[in-house]
Every structure is written in C-alpha cells, then in structure tokens.
Amino acid sequence: MTNEKICVVGLGYVGLPLALAFAKQHPTLGVDNNPQRLATLQQGIDSTSETSCEQLRASSLRYAANVSAAGDCNVYIVTAPTPVYEDYRPNWSLLEQATRDVAAVLKKGDLVVFESTVCPGSTDYLCTPILEKIAGLQVNVDFSCAYSPERISPNEKGIRDAVKIISASNPQALKRLQALYEPIIPAGLHIAESIQIAEAAKLTENIQRDVDIAITNELAMIFDQFGIDSDAVFAAAATKWNFRRFRPGLVGGHCIGTDSYYLLERTDKENLPAPVLRAARQANNAVPSYIAERICTLLQQRQQTIKGTSLLLLGYAFKENCADVRHTLVEPLRSALVQHGFDVSVCDPVADAQLAQQHYGVTLLTDTEAALKQQPQVIVFAVAHQCFANISETTLGNAFVADIKRIAARADWRL
C-alpha cells in the first residue's frame, strides 16, 4: 500500500527513532501519554539522547497525547515497555493499555504491529483478543497483526544498524510489513516463519547474553576469592578461537535484566523446568551483594570502621553513557552498602536524575569534580561512563577505590 498513515504508540528510546524514520516515508503520528515527554520533544529535546535536536526539528513527525487522535491512521506500531515488578513477575499492564487504546480506533484494513519484548504467544493470546473484543473485528478477516522485535542498544546501535526480524498473522500483512520496514532498515530484514518464532528470537538474544555474563560473574567472584586477576584469566582464555569474552559486572536494565522472567512466567505455568535461566538470573542478581560484602571485608582487613564511612558511588544508570536508570543494579548495590553502614552518595552526570528520584527516591549528584572534592573515604566505579574514565589518579586522593568496570586510574580492588 502506498497510502500508509502510521501511528507509533510510545515515544521512548525505541518508538521515537522509529517514528522519525517512518516520518521520512509516510505521514506519521507519534503518541505518548507523558505530557512532559511530549513537551520536550516538541522543543527539540530528547532526554534519551537517541536523537539530536536537529533531527527532531527537521522532522515532519506529528505528536499527540492519545491514540484517539490517530483515527485516520491505518498502521499502528506499539512500542510500550514491558517491565517487571519488584518480585520479578512480568508487568504487562502498559502493553495491555496501549493495545486497548489502539483497539478503540481500530477499523477494517488496519495493521497493528507490536515491537514490545514479550513472552512467546503474547501477541496471539494476550494482545489480539483485546483488539478483537474492543474493536468488534476479527483478526485476518478485518485487520491484521504483526510482530517485529526492537533491537536497539541505547546509545550504541540504532534501528538502522541491525537486521530487523519481521513476522505477521497472514501473508498479505507480511508483504505490507516488508514494504514498510525495508526503506528504513539498511541492514535488511529477516522474515520469521511465525509471530511466536519472532517473539522467542528476541528473548533468546538477550537470555543468551544474560547466561554468558552470569558465568563470567561467577568465575570472576571465584577467582577474586582465589586472589587471581579475573581479567587476566579472561584475556588468556580469549586466545582460543572459540572463546566468547564477556566482562563481569552489574546486569540490570530493561532488556537483559528482565527478559528471562517473561519466559520463566510461561515455563512456570506449563510446569517446564528452566534451571539454567533461573541460575543465571540468581548469579547476576547476587553481584551487588557480593561487591558490598567484599568492600567491607577489605576495609576491615585494613582496620577501617565501616559505620559512617563516606562512600561515593560513581554511576547509577544501568549501562555506560546512557541516561536510563530502569532496573539498574546500582540501586541494590547502593542499598546493600547503606545497610552495611556506609554514608553513601551517588554521582551520575549522565543518568536521568528525575527518574532516579521518582523510581528510587535517590538524589543524584551531577557534578563529579565537586563530589570528589568532598574527599570520600571510599570511591566505587559502578558504571563505565566515559566521563569517569578521565578521572586522574591524583583526583582519587587517599580513598579506597573499588573498580567494578576496570576504568579507574588506580584501584585497591577490581571485580
């Protein structure tokens, strides 16, 4: 179809670049129910740093606060987030609400594309029934569904950089989807045989990485107890052609840190064992406590009192050079350090300070130089922001330095 009018539901780090790309090809409406987000975007500011001011101001993308403004659209692309609750149960509420919003304006001939990360079967058994019930229409008769998982890596890889997996509920919809995505994805498309295969592929990508980092973390903690430099071990092992090298650290965020739980929810319902998935999550979630306890042990060996000791955490985002703090494992690290008795401050000039306050009640310092001038007794490099890599050895003073990411000019302990 040449007269496609597109509505992208959700203008986060996934939806916004997608909407901007489509706006170059078709009339496109971007919908986000966060008034502040819309206001900043209309001013040419993207808090996720995925797009530039120039890109926003040059685009023909239109904005709206509600899908009800998209009645003239015939393609709806849903990029709602799928977080997990504190007990790690998947939270489908945002996806369900976005689907209900689309259903309210859905009409014959429309195509609904889901890009949210979900458990295999979610498009068919969770989202499609909502569309059919509210719209009073039948899938593959009156409208079509499709699934194309996002593969963006915040501040690293954009929508143009990775092959795009596409799948649809019928052959005609697949051809339509292919025509939509081909012009905006130079890396090319991969056609999955079914929507469930595409859903499972997205989970598999991140779960495999989660498992790889889990064994890396476990080995790093074992070698640390042995008094062996794990980085040197991994460097030596990497000389073998088939060794896949990963670095130990805090595996949080809204992808690798959560995707296993979507699959585990379904395996639990169907009484299927998934011991490796569970073990990987347990291993990665245990890292913050290990780091806190190790710092305590090393300080006690130096006859240093823990209670009241000033400690500066450098970094709070879930990954380097990224503003996103969702599901950051620096928060459980901070909490563990506080419980041990440290007087903890957190500095992160890159992270979204407002979200850190809203989600975790944590006030972030944003001036690294000023924070270091307070001469904390302990400094922990928790996130490998580029701005932290420039901190000189002199600036660190006499502090005990723990370097989780191996970017510090000097360190008394490294994971």
Contacts in CASP RR format, 6 or more apart in sequence:
PFRMAT RR
TARGET T0000
AUTHOR 0000-0000-0000
METHOD contacts of the structure
MODEL  1
MTNEKICVVGLGYVGLPLALAFAKQHPTLGVDNNPQRLATLQQGIDSTSE
TSCEQLRASSLRYAANVSAAGDCNVYIVTAPTPVYEDYRPNWSLLEQATR
DVAAVLKKGDLVVFESTVCPGSTDYLCTPILEKIAGLQVNVDFSCAYSPE
RISPNEKGIRDAVKIISASNPQALKRLQALYEPIIPAGLHIAESIQIAEA
AKLTENIQRDVDIAITNELAMIFDQFGIDSDAVFAAAATKWNFRRFRPGL
VGGHCIGTDSYYLLERTDKENLPAPVLRAARQANNAVPSYIAERICTLLQ
QRQQTIKGTSLLLLGYAFKENCADVRHTLVEPLRSALVQHGFDVSVCDPV
ADAQLAQQHYGVTLLTDTEAALKQQPQVIVFAVAHQCFANISETTLGNAF
VADIKRIAARADWRL
1 74 0 8 1.000
1 176 0 8 1.000
1 179 0 8 1.000
3 74 0 8 1.000
4 26 0 8 1.000
4 74 0 8 1.000
4 75 0 8 1.000
4 180 0 8 1.000
5 26 0 8 1.000
5 27 0 8 1.000
5 28 0 8 1.000
5 29 0 8 1.000
5 72 0 8 1.000
5 73 0 8 1.000
5 74 0 8 1.000
5 75 0 8 1.000
6 19 0 8 1.000
6 22 0 8 1.000
6 26 0 8 1.000
6 27 0 8 1.000
6 28 0 8 1.000
6 29 0 8 1.000
6 73 0 8 1.000
6 75 0 8 1.000
6 76 0 8 1.000
6 77 0 8 1.000
6 180 0 8 1.000
7 28 0 8 1.000
7 29 0 8 1.000
7 30 0 8 1.000
7 31 0 8 1.000
7 67 0 8 1.000
7 70 0 8 1.000
7 73 0 8 1.000
7 75 0 8 1.000
7 76 0 8 1.000
7 77 0 8 1.000
7 102 0 8 1.000
8 15 0 8 1.000
8 18 0 8 1.000
8 19 0 8 1.000
8 22 0 8 1.000
8 28 0 8 1.000
8 29 0 8 1.000
8 30 0 8 1.000
8 31 0 8 1.000
8 77 0 8 1.000
8 79 0 8 1.000
9 30 0 8 1.000
9 31 0 8 1.000
9 67 0 8 1.000
9 76 0 8 1.000
9 77 0 8 1.000
9 78 0 8 1.000
9 79 0 8 1.000
9 80 0 8 1.000
9 98 0 8 1.000
9 101 0 8 1.000
9 102 0 8 1.000
10 16 0 8 1.000
10 30 0 8 1.000
10 31 0 8 1.000
10 32 0 8 1.000
10 78 0 8 1.000
10 79 0 8 1.000
10 80 0 8 1.000
10 98 0 8 1.000
11 19 0 8 1.000
11 30 0 8 1.000
11 31 0 8 1.000
11 32 0 8 1.000
11 37 0 8 1.000
11 38 0 8 1.000
11 41 0 8 1.000
11 63 0 8 1.000
12 32 0 8 1.000
12 37 0 8 1.000
12 48 0 8 1.000
12 50 0 8 1.000
12 79 0 8 1.000
13 48 0 8 1.000
13 50 0 8 1.000
13 152 0 8 1.000
13 154 0 8 1.000
13 324 0 8 1.000
14 79 0 8 1.000
14 115 0 8 1.000
14 150 0 8 1.000
14 152 0 8 1.000
15 77 0 8 1.000
15 79 0 8 1.000
15 115 0 8 1.000
15 150 0 8 1.000
16 41 0 8 1.000
16 46 0 8 1.000
16 48 0 8 1.000
16 50 0 8 1.000
16 51 0 8 1.000
17 50 0 8 1.000
17 51 0 8 1.000
17 152 0 8 1.000
17 158 0 8 1.000
17 159 0 8 1.000
18 77 0 8 1.000
18 79 0 8 1.000
18 115 0 8 1.000
18 150 0 8 1.000
18 159 0 8 1.000
18 184 0 8 1.000
19 28 0 8 1.000
19 30 0 8 1.000
19 61 0 8 1.000
20 51 0 8 1.000
20 55 0 8 1.000
20 56 0 8 1.000
20 59 0 8 1.000
20 61 0 8 1.000
21 159 0 8 1.000
21 160 0 8 1.000
21 184 0 8 1.000
22 28 0 8 1.000
22 77 0 8 1.000
22 180 0 8 1.000
22 184 0 8 1.000
23 59 0 8 1.000
23 60 0 8 1.000
23 61 0 8 1.000
24 59 0 8 1.000
24 60 0 8 1.000
24 184 0 8 1.000
25 183 0 8 1.000
25 184 0 8 1.000
27 60 0 8 1.000
27 62 0 8 1.000
28 60 0 8 1.000
28 61 0 8 1.000
28 62 0 8 1.000
29 61 0 8 1.000
29 62 0 8 1.000
29 63 0 8 1.000
29 64 0 8 1.000
29 69 0 8 1.000
29 70 0 8 1.000
29 73 0 8 1.000
30 61 0 8 1.000
30 62 0 8 1.000
30 63 0 8 1.000
30 64 0 8 1.000
31 63 0 8 1.000
31 64 0 8 1.000
31 65 0 8 1.000
31 66 0 8 1.000
31 67 0 8 1.000
31 69 0 8 1.000
31 70 0 8 1.000
32 38 0 8 1.000
32 41 0 8 1.000
32 63 0 8 1.000
32 65 0 8 1.000
33 65 0 8 1.000
33 66 0 8 1.000
35 65 0 8 1.000
37 47 0 8 1.000
38 63 0 8 1.000
38 65 0 8 1.000
40 46 0 8 1.000
40 47 0 8 1.000
41 56 0 8 1.000
41 63 0 8 1.000
42 63 0 8 1.000
44 53 0 8 1.000
44 56 0 8 1.000
44 57 0 8 1.000
45 53 0 8 1.000
45 56 0 8 1.000
46 52 0 8 1.000
46 53 0 8 1.000
46 56 0 8 1.000
47 323 0 8 1.000
47 352 0 8 1.000
48 154 0 8 1.000
48 323 0 8 1.000
48 324 0 8 1.000
49 155 0 8 1.000
49 322 0 8 1.000
49 323 0 8 1.000
50 152 0 8 1.000
50 154 0 8 1.000
50 155 0 8 1.000
50 158 0 8 1.000
64 70 0 8 1.000
66 101 0 8 1.000
67 76 0 8 1.000
67 98 0 8 1.000
67 101 0 8 1.000
67 102 0 8 1.000
67 104 0 8 1.000
67 105 0 8 1.000
68 101 0 8 1.000
68 104 0 8 1.000
68 105 0 8 1.000
70 76 0 8 1.000
70 105 0 8 1.000
71 105 0 8 1.000
71 107 0 8 1.000
73 105 0 8 1.000
73 110 0 8 1.000
74 107 0 8 1.000
74 109 0 8 1.000
74 110 0 8 1.000
74 111 0 8 1.000
75 110 0 8 1.000
75 111 0 8 1.000
75 112 0 8 1.000
75 113 0 8 1.000
75 180 0 8 1.000
76 102 0 8 1.000
76 106 0 8 1.000
76 110 0 8 1.000
76 111 0 8 1.000
76 112 0 8 1.000
76 113 0 8 1.000
77 113 0 8 1.000
77 115 0 8 1.000
78 95 0 8 1.000
78 98 0 8 1.000
78 99 0 8 1.000
78 102 0 8 1.000
78 112 0 8 1.000
78 113 0 8 1.000
78 114 0 8 1.000
78 115 0 8 1.000
78 116 0 8 1.000
78 127 0 8 1.000
79 115 0 8 1.000
79 116 0 8 1.000
79 150 0 8 1.000
80 94 0 8 1.000
80 95 0 8 1.000
80 97 0 8 1.000
80 98 0 8 1.000
80 116 0 8 1.000
81 94 0 8 1.000
81 95 0 8 1.000
81 116 0 8 1.000
81 254 0 8 1.000
81 326 0 8 1.000
82 90 0 8 1.000
82 91 0 8 1.000
82 92 0 8 1.000
82 94 0 8 1.000
82 95 0 8 1.000
82 116 0 8 1.000
82 117 0 8 1.000
82 118 0 8 1.000
82 258 0 8 1.000
82 262 0 8 1.000
83 91 0 8 1.000
83 94 0 8 1.000
83 254 0 8 1.000
83 258 0 8 1.000
83 326 0 8 1.000
83 327 0 8 1.000
84 90 0 8 1.000
84 91 0 8 1.000
84 258 0 8 1.000
84 261 0 8 1.000
84 327 0 8 1.000
85 91 0 8 1.000
88 261 0 8 1.000
88 281 0 8 1.000
89 261 0 8 1.000
89 265 0 8 1.000
90 119 0 8 1.000
90 258 0 8 1.000
90 261 0 8 1.000
90 262 0 8 1.000
90 265 0 8 1.000
92 118 0 8 1.000
92 122 0 8 1.000
92 126 0 8 1.000
95 114 0 8 1.000
95 116 0 8 1.000
95 118 0 8 1.000
95 122 0 8 1.000
95 126 0 8 1.000
95 127 0 8 1.000
96 126 0 8 1.000
96 127 0 8 1.000
96 130 0 8 1.000
99 126 0 8 1.000
99 127 0 8 1.000
99 130 0 8 1.000
99 131 0 8 1.000
100 130 0 8 1.000
100 134 0 8 1.000
102 112 0 8 1.000
102 131 0 8 1.000
103 130 0 8 1.000
103 131 0 8 1.000
103 133 0 8 1.000
103 134 0 8 1.000
103 135 0 8 1.000
104 134 0 8 1.000
104 135 0 8 1.000
106 112 0 8 1.000
106 131 0 8 1.000
106 134 0 8 1.000
106 135 0 8 1.000
106 137 0 8 1.000
106 143 0 8 1.000
107 135 0 8 1.000
107 137 0 8 1.000
107 143 0 8 1.000
108 137 0 8 1.000
108 142 0 8 1.000
108 143 0 8 1.000
109 142 0 8 1.000
109 143 0 8 1.000
109 144 0 8 1.000
110 143 0 8 1.000
110 144 0 8 1.000
111 143 0 8 1.000
111 144 0 8 1.000
111 145 0 8 1.000
111 146 0 8 1.000
111 173 0 8 1.000
111 176 0 8 1.000
111 177 0 8 1.000
112 127 0 8 1.000
112 131 0 8 1.000
112 143 0 8 1.000
112 144 0 8 1.000
112 145 0 8 1.000
112 146 0 8 1.000
113 145 0 8 1.000
113 146 0 8 1.000
113 147 0 8 1.000
113 148 0 8 1.000
113 177 0 8 1.000
114 122 0 8 1.000
114 123 0 8 1.000
114 127 0 8 1.000
114 145 0 8 1.000
114 146 0 8 1.000
114 147 0 8 1.000
114 148 0 8 1.000
115 147 0 8 1.000
115 148 0 8 1.000
115 149 0 8 1.000
115 150 0 8 1.000
116 150 0 8 1.000
117 149 0 8 1.000
117 150 0 8 1.000
117 202 0 8 1.000
117 203 0 8 1.000
117 206 0 8 1.000
117 255 0 8 1.000
117 259 0 8 1.000
117 262 0 8 1.000
118 126 0 8 1.000
118 199 0 8 1.000
118 262 0 8 1.000
119 199 0 8 1.000
119 203 0 8 1.000
119 262 0 8 1.000
119 263 0 8 1.000
119 265 0 8 1.000
119 266 0 8 1.000
120 196 0 8 1.000
120 199 0 8 1.000
120 200 0 8 1.000
120 203 0 8 1.000
120 263 0 8 1.000
120 266 0 8 1.000
121 195 0 8 1.000
121 196 0 8 1.000
121 199 0 8 1.000
122 199 0 8 1.000
123 145 0 8 1.000
123 147 0 8 1.000
123 195 0 8 1.000
123 196 0 8 1.000
123 199 0 8 1.000
124 145 0 8 1.000
124 169 0 8 1.000
124 195 0 8 1.000
124 196 0 8 1.000
127 145 0 8 1.000
128 139 0 8 1.000
128 145 0 8 1.000
128 169 0 8 1.000
131 137 0 8 1.000
131 139 0 8 1.000
131 143 0 8 1.000
131 145 0 8 1.000
132 138 0 8 1.000
132 139 0 8 1.000
135 142 0 8 1.000
135 143 0 8 1.000
137 143 0 8 1.000
139 145 0 8 1.000
139 169 0 8 1.000
140 169 0 8 1.000
140 170 0 8 1.000
144 168 0 8 1.000
144 169 0 8 1.000
144 170 0 8 1.000
144 172 0 8 1.000
144 173 0 8 1.000
144 176 0 8 1.000
145 168 0 8 1.000
145 169 0 8 1.000
145 173 0 8 1.000
145 195 0 8 1.000
146 166 0 8 1.000
146 167 0 8 1.000
146 168 0 8 1.000
146 169 0 8 1.000
146 173 0 8 1.000
146 174 0 8 1.000
146 177 0 8 1.000
146 195 0 8 1.000
147 166 0 8 1.000
147 167 0 8 1.000
147 168 0 8 1.000
147 195 0 8 1.000
147 198 0 8 1.000
147 199 0 8 1.000
148 164 0 8 1.000
148 165 0 8 1.000
148 166 0 8 1.000
148 167 0 8 1.000
148 177 0 8 1.000
148 181 0 8 1.000
148 198 0 8 1.000
149 165 0 8 1.000
149 198 0 8 1.000
149 199 0 8 1.000
149 201 0 8 1.000
149 202 0 8 1.000
150 159 0 8 1.000
150 202 0 8 1.000
151 157 0 8 1.000
151 159 0 8 1.000
151 162 0 8 1.000
151 163 0 8 1.000
151 164 0 8 1.000
151 165 0 8 1.000
151 202 0 8 1.000
151 205 0 8 1.000
152 158 0 8 1.000
152 159 0 8 1.000
152 162 0 8 1.000
154 319 0 8 1.000
154 322 0 8 1.000
154 324 0 8 1.000
155 319 0 8 1.000
155 321 0 8 1.000
155 322 0 8 1.000
159 184 0 8 1.000
159 185 0 8 1.000
160 184 0 8 1.000
160 185 0 8 1.000
160 186 0 8 1.000
160 187 0 8 1.000
161 187 0 8 1.000
162 187 0 8 1.000
163 185 0 8 1.000
163 187 0 8 1.000
163 188 0 8 1.000
163 189 0 8 1.000
163 190 0 8 1.000
164 181 0 8 1.000
164 185 0 8 1.000
164 187 0 8 1.000
164 188 0 8 1.000
164 189 0 8 1.000
164 190 0 8 1.000
165 189 0 8 1.000
165 190 0 8 1.000
165 192 0 8 1.000
165 198 0 8 1.000
165 201 0 8 1.000
165 202 0 8 1.000
166 174 0 8 1.000
166 177 0 8 1.000
166 178 0 8 1.000
166 181 0 8 1.000
166 189 0 8 1.000
166 190 0 8 1.000
166 191 0 8 1.000
166 192 0 8 1.000
166 198 0 8 1.000
167 174 0 8 1.000
167 191 0 8 1.000
167 192 0 8 1.000
167 193 0 8 1.000
167 194 0 8 1.000
167 195 0 8 1.000
167 197 0 8 1.000
167 198 0 8 1.000
168 174 0 8 1.000
168 176 0 8 1.000
168 177 0 8 1.000
168 195 0 8 1.000
169 195 0 8 1.000
174 191 0 8 1.000
178 189 0 8 1.000
178 191 0 8 1.000
181 189 0 8 1.000
182 188 0 8 1.000
182 189 0 8 1.000
192 198 0 8 1.000
192 201 0 8 1.000
202 259 0 8 1.000
203 259 0 8 1.000
203 260 0 8 1.000
203 262 0 8 1.000
203 263 0 8 1.000
206 255 0 8 1.000
206 256 0 8 1.000
206 257 0 8 1.000
206 259 0 8 1.000
206 260 0 8 1.000
207 259 0 8 1.000
207 260 0 8 1.000
207 263 0 8 1.000
207 277 0 8 1.000
207 280 0 8 1.000
209 246 0 8 1.000
209 256 0 8 1.000
210 251 0 8 1.000
210 256 0 8 1.000
210 257 0 8 1.000
210 259 0 8 1.000
210 260 0 8 1.000
210 280 0 8 1.000
210 281 0 8 1.000
210 284 0 8 1.000
211 276 0 8 1.000
211 277 0 8 1.000
211 280 0 8 1.000
212 244 0 8 1.000
212 246 0 8 1.000
213 246 0 8 1.000
213 247 0 8 1.000
213 248 0 8 1.000
213 249 0 8 1.000
213 251 0 8 1.000
213 256 0 8 1.000
213 284 0 8 1.000
214 251 0 8 1.000
214 279 0 8 1.000
214 280 0 8 1.000
214 281 0 8 1.000
214 283 0 8 1.000
214 284 0 8 1.000
215 280 0 8 1.000
215 283 0 8 1.000
216 234 0 8 1.000
216 246 0 8 1.000
216 247 0 8 1.000
216 248 0 8 1.000
217 248 0 8 1.000
217 249 0 8 1.000
217 251 0 8 1.000
217 283 0 8 1.000
217 284 0 8 1.000
217 287 0 8 1.000
218 283 0 8 1.000
219 230 0 8 1.000
219 233 0 8 1.000
219 248 0 8 1.000
220 230 0 8 1.000
220 248 0 8 1.000
220 249 0 8 1.000
220 415 0 8 1.000
221 248 0 8 1.000
221 287 0 8 1.000
221 290 0 8 1.000
221 415 0 8 1.000
223 229 0 8 1.000
223 230 0 8 1.000
223 233 0 8 1.000
224 230 0 8 1.000
224 294 0 8 1.000
224 415 0 8 1.000
229 414 0 8 1.000
230 248 0 8 1.000
230 415 0 8 1.000
231 247 0 8 1.000
231 406 0 8 1.000
231 414 0 8 1.000
234 245 0 8 1.000
234 246 0 8 1.000
234 247 0 8 1.000
235 245 0 8 1.000
237 243 0 8 1.000
237 245 0 8 1.000
238 245 0 8 1.000
247 405 0 8 1.000
247 406 0 8 1.000
248 287 0 8 1.000
248 404 0 8 1.000
248 415 0 8 1.000
249 287 0 8 1.000
249 404 0 8 1.000
249 405 0 8 1.000
249 415 0 8 1.000
250 287 0 8 1.000
250 288 0 8 1.000
250 318 0 8 1.000
250 328 0 8 1.000
250 329 0 8 1.000
250 330 0 8 1.000
250 333 0 8 1.000
250 382 0 8 1.000
250 383 0 8 1.000
250 404 0 8 1.000
251 257 0 8 1.000
251 284 0 8 1.000
251 287 0 8 1.000
251 329 0 8 1.000
252 258 0 8 1.000
252 284 0 8 1.000
252 318 0 8 1.000
252 319 0 8 1.000
252 327 0 8 1.000
252 328 0 8 1.000
252 329 0 8 1.000
253 318 0 8 1.000
253 319 0 8 1.000
253 324 0 8 1.000
253 326 0 8 1.000
253 327 0 8 1.000
253 328 0 8 1.000
253 329 0 8 1.000
254 318 0 8 1.000
254 324 0 8 1.000
254 326 0 8 1.000
254 327 0 8 1.000
257 281 0 8 1.000
257 284 0 8 1.000
257 327 0 8 1.000
258 327 0 8 1.000
260 277 0 8 1.000
260 280 0 8 1.000
260 281 0 8 1.000
261 281 0 8 1.000
263 274 0 8 1.000
263 277 0 8 1.000
264 274 0 8 1.000
264 277 0 8 1.000
264 278 0 8 1.000
264 281 0 8 1.000
267 273 0 8 1.000
267 274 0 8 1.000
267 277 0 8 1.000
284 329 0 8 1.000
285 329 0 8 1.000
285 332 0 8 1.000
287 329 0 8 1.000
287 415 0 8 1.000
288 329 0 8 1.000
288 330 0 8 1.000
288 332 0 8 1.000
288 333 0 8 1.000
288 335 0 8 1.000
288 336 0 8 1.000
289 332 0 8 1.000
289 336 0 8 1.000
291 333 0 8 1.000
291 336 0 8 1.000
291 380 0 8 1.000
291 402 0 8 1.000
291 404 0 8 1.000
291 415 0 8 1.000
292 333 0 8 1.000
292 336 0 8 1.000
292 337 0 8 1.000
292 339 0 8 1.000
292 340 0 8 1.000
293 336 0 8 1.000
293 340 0 8 1.000
294 402 0 8 1.000
294 413 0 8 1.000
295 337 0 8 1.000
295 378 0 8 1.000
295 380 0 8 1.000
295 400 0 8 1.000
295 402 0 8 1.000
295 413 0 8 1.000
296 306 0 8 1.000
296 340 0 8 1.000
298 400 0 8 1.000
298 412 0 8 1.000
298 413 0 8 1.000
299 306 0 8 1.000
299 309 0 8 1.000
299 378 0 8 1.000
299 400 0 8 1.000
300 306 0 8 1.000
302 400 0 8 1.000
304 377 0 8 1.000
304 400 0 8 1.000
306 340 0 8 1.000
306 341 0 8 1.000
306 342 0 8 1.000
307 341 0 8 1.000
308 341 0 8 1.000
308 342 0 8 1.000
308 343 0 8 1.000
309 341 0 8 1.000
309 342 0 8 1.000
309 343 0 8 1.000
309 377 0 8 1.000
309 378 0 8 1.000
310 342 0 8 1.000
310 343 0 8 1.000
310 345 0 8 1.000
310 374 0 8 1.000
310 375 0 8 1.000
310 376 0 8 1.000
310 377 0 8 1.000
310 378 0 8 1.000
311 337 0 8 1.000
311 342 0 8 1.000
311 343 0 8 1.000
311 344 0 8 1.000
311 345 0 8 1.000
311 376 0 8 1.000
311 377 0 8 1.000
311 378 0 8 1.000
311 379 0 8 1.000
311 380 0 8 1.000
312 344 0 8 1.000
312 345 0 8 1.000
312 346 0 8 1.000
312 347 0 8 1.000
312 371 0 8 1.000
312 372 0 8 1.000
312 374 0 8 1.000
312 376 0 8 1.000
312 378 0 8 1.000
312 379 0 8 1.000
312 380 0 8 1.000
312 399 0 8 1.000
313 330 0 8 1.000
313 333 0 8 1.000
313 334 0 8 1.000
313 337 0 8 1.000
313 344 0 8 1.000
313 345 0 8 1.000
313 346 0 8 1.000
313 347 0 8 1.000
313 380 0 8 1.000
313 382 0 8 1.000
314 347 0 8 1.000
314 348 0 8 1.000
314 368 0 8 1.000
314 379 0 8 1.000
314 380 0 8 1.000
314 381 0 8 1.000
314 382 0 8 1.000
314 383 0 8 1.000
314 385 0 8 1.000
314 388 0 8 1.000
314 391 0 8 1.000
315 330 0 8 1.000
315 346 0 8 1.000
315 347 0 8 1.000
315 348 0 8 1.000
315 350 0 8 1.000
315 351 0 8 1.000
315 381 0 8 1.000
315 382 0 8 1.000
315 383 0 8 1.000
315 385 0 8 1.000
315 388 0 8 1.000
316 325 0 8 1.000
316 328 0 8 1.000
316 330 0 8 1.000
316 331 0 8 1.000
316 334 0 8 1.000
316 346 0 8 1.000
316 348 0 8 1.000
316 351 0 8 1.000
316 356 0 8 1.000
316 362 0 8 1.000
316 364 0 8 1.000
316 382 0 8 1.000
316 383 0 8 1.000
317 323 0 8 1.000
317 324 0 8 1.000
317 325 0 8 1.000
317 328 0 8 1.000
317 330 0 8 1.000
317 348 0 8 1.000
317 350 0 8 1.000
317 351 0 8 1.000
317 352 0 8 1.000
317 383 0 8 1.000
317 385 0 8 1.000
318 324 0 8 1.000
318 325 0 8 1.000
318 326 0 8 1.000
318 327 0 8 1.000
318 328 0 8 1.000
318 329 0 8 1.000
318 330 0 8 1.000
319 383 0 8 1.000
320 383 0 8 1.000
320 384 0 8 1.000
320 385 0 8 1.000
320 386 0 8 1.000
320 405 0 8 1.000
321 350 0 8 1.000
321 385 0 8 1.000
321 386 0 8 1.000
322 350 0 8 1.000
322 351 0 8 1.000
323 350 0 8 1.000
323 351 0 8 1.000
323 352 0 8 1.000
324 351 0 8 1.000
324 352 0 8 1.000
324 355 0 8 1.000
325 331 0 8 1.000
325 351 0 8 1.000
325 352 0 8 1.000
325 355 0 8 1.000
325 356 0 8 1.000
325 359 0 8 1.000
325 360 0 8 1.000
326 355 0 8 1.000
326 359 0 8 1.000
330 346 0 8 1.000
330 382 0 8 1.000
330 383 0 8 1.000
331 360 0 8 1.000
331 362 0 8 1.000
333 380 0 8 1.000
333 382 0 8 1.000
334 344 0 8 1.000
334 346 0 8 1.000
334 362 0 8 1.000
337 344 0 8 1.000
337 380 0 8 1.000
338 344 0 8 1.000
342 378 0 8 1.000
345 365 0 8 1.000
345 371 0 8 1.000
345 374 0 8 1.000
345 376 0 8 1.000
346 356 0 8 1.000
346 362 0 8 1.000
346 363 0 8 1.000
346 364 0 8 1.000
346 365 0 8 1.000
347 364 0 8 1.000
347 365 0 8 1.000
347 366 0 8 1.000
347 367 0 8 1.000
347 368 0 8 1.000
347 371 0 8 1.000
348 356 0 8 1.000
348 364 0 8 1.000
348 365 0 8 1.000
348 366 0 8 1.000
348 383 0 8 1.000
348 385 0 8 1.000
349 366 0 8 1.000
349 367 0 8 1.000
349 368 0 8 1.000
349 385 0 8 1.000
349 387 0 8 1.000
350 385 0 8 1.000
350 387 0 8 1.000
351 364 0 8 1.000
353 363 0 8 1.000
353 364 0 8 1.000
353 366 0 8 1.000
356 362 0 8 1.000
356 363 0 8 1.000
356 364 0 8 1.000
357 363 0 8 1.000
357 364 0 8 1.000
365 371 0 8 1.000
368 387 0 8 1.000
368 388 0 8 1.000
368 391 0 8 1.000
369 395 0 8 1.000
372 379 0 8 1.000
372 391 0 8 1.000
372 395 0 8 1.000
372 396 0 8 1.000
375 397 0 8 1.000
375 398 0 8 1.000
375 399 0 8 1.000
376 399 0 8 1.000
377 399 0 8 1.000
377 400 0 8 1.000
378 399 0 8 1.000
378 400 0 8 1.000
378 401 0 8 1.000
378 402 0 8 1.000
379 396 0 8 1.000
379 399 0 8 1.000
379 400 0 8 1.000
379 401 0 8 1.000
379 402 0 8 1.000
379 408 0 8 1.000
380 401 0 8 1.000
380 402 0 8 1.000
380 403 0 8 1.000
380 404 0 8 1.000
381 388 0 8 1.000
381 401 0 8 1.000
381 402 0 8 1.000
381 403 0 8 1.000
381 404 0 8 1.000
381 405 0 8 1.000
381 407 0 8 1.000
381 408 0 8 1.000
381 411 0 8 1.000
382 404 0 8 1.000
382 405 0 8 1.000
383 405 0 8 1.000
384 405 0 8 1.000
384 406 0 8 1.000
384 407 0 8 1.000
388 407 0 8 1.000
388 408 0 8 1.000
389 407 0 8 1.000
391 408 0 8 1.000
391 409 0 8 1.000
392 409 0 8 1.000
393 409 0 8 1.000
393 410 0 8 1.000
396 408 0 8 1.000
396 409 0 8 1.000
396 410 0 8 1.000
400 412 0 8 1.000
400 413 0 8 1.000
401 408 0 8 1.000
401 410 0 8 1.000
401 411 0 8 1.000
401 412 0 8 1.000
401 413 0 8 1.000
402 411 0 8 1.000
402 412 0 8 1.000
402 413 0 8 1.000
402 414 0 8 1.000
403 411 0 8 1.000
403 413 0 8 1.000
403 414 0 8 1.000
403 415 0 8 1.000
404 414 0 8 1.000
404 415 0 8 1.000
406 414 0 8 1.000
END
